[in-house]
Amino acid sequence: MIETIAFYLFSAVTIVMFWITVSSKNALYSMSALAAGMIMISGFFFLLDADFLGVVQIIVYTGAVMALYAFGMMFFDTTREVKENIRAPKLVFLLSGLTALLLVIAFVAPIAADHIKAFYPMVEGVENPQAVGVVLFTKYLVPFEVAAVMLLVAMIAGIILAGKKMDESLTLKIEEEFQEKGAK
């Protein structure tokens, strides 16, 4: 029961985070939502008792999104677009606190449950990296590949956006220099 509630909670938050990623006009908001979505995906791995893959998801994919975040801060002038207009800060604080509490409960629920068993028990005589590989490429292949494709799409979008911004700024800078030299 608790696992089902946690699954639906992670699903809803993941969908909302990726919707914010796609629909936000501010690059920093999009990258923050993308990182939060990747962390929510790691929650699915924790629910499935794949702790190693959940940690790898957080470290590798969320770390890569944070690197993209750093590049976004370098390429875009994000400070001029940020205009916060929160009408009910107490409500935002309350909803944030309740969301954090629900996430903590969802992460702790599988650990606290005694009746959870792995679907693929460890094979005798197989070392830990081999066992992780067997489970990764059988039981968790689809979620791991979906996360990889989402990261690939995010990286390609970041490269395209950064390339367009650099082309525009370089073109404008060259035109300004040319006009200044022509005016003299």
Secondary structure as UniProt FT lines:
FT   HELIX           2..23
FT   HELIX           27..47
FT   TURN            48..49
FT   HELIX           51..56
FT   HELIX           57..62
FT   HELIX           63..75
FT   TURN            79..81
FT   HELIX           89..112
FT   TURN            124..125
FT   HELIX           128..136
FT   TURN            137..140
FT   HELIX           141..183
//
